[in-house]
Amino acid sequence: MKLPDTAHTTRPWRIHEIAPDFVLYDVWGLPTPGGPDDLPLLVQWFAGSDEGATRPPLVYRFLMAARWRIGAVLRWDTAESGVGTRTPSLRDRLPADLAAGPRGPDPQTVPFTSLYQTHDEWVAEMGNRTVHGLLHLGWVPDGYGGYRGQMAVLVKPNGWFGRLYMAAITAFRYVLVYPALLGMIERGWRQQLAGR
């Protein structure tokens, strides 16, 4: 379910000190009920490093394939346009304790690289000619005695073109991408719990 920005901004996440120049685009409550120590399970599933990872729905796969095809034709996603070349990695901004701590797994199905993982948050970054983006997974109390995941997307658009790109994909994100992604997360989480 879509959450207000304050669901992310009022929590004591470490990402606030690391990426104050990024814009918060979306915050979602994830259908992932669990206990207080289940963030690593969610991160492992999300990164696709578990055998039980759920295959994305057809509409999601189609949209992502179309996006990567367009990006290849327009050279948005070249190695020279990514994190570490066009823009510095946020790993360079990490405080010593986070830099020395666990990074978490790199996602296998999307071009993100893990930055850090704590007991209640995991962050991965990606970059191309349009944006420098962050995926933030947090683990929060659900208000009923349990816990659940919370996902936030933070973006630093690359100039006017990046801002235009983010505006152009708004409808796709809300109508097609996020509903498909949340359904996939819910099914995958149920599989994870069933396998425990």
Helices and strands as residue ranges (DSSP letters): H 6-9, H 15-18, E 23-29, H 39-47, H 58-73, G 79-81, G 90-93, H 96-100, E 113-117, E 121-127, E 131-141, E 147-157, H 159-168, H 170-172, I 173-177, H 178-194
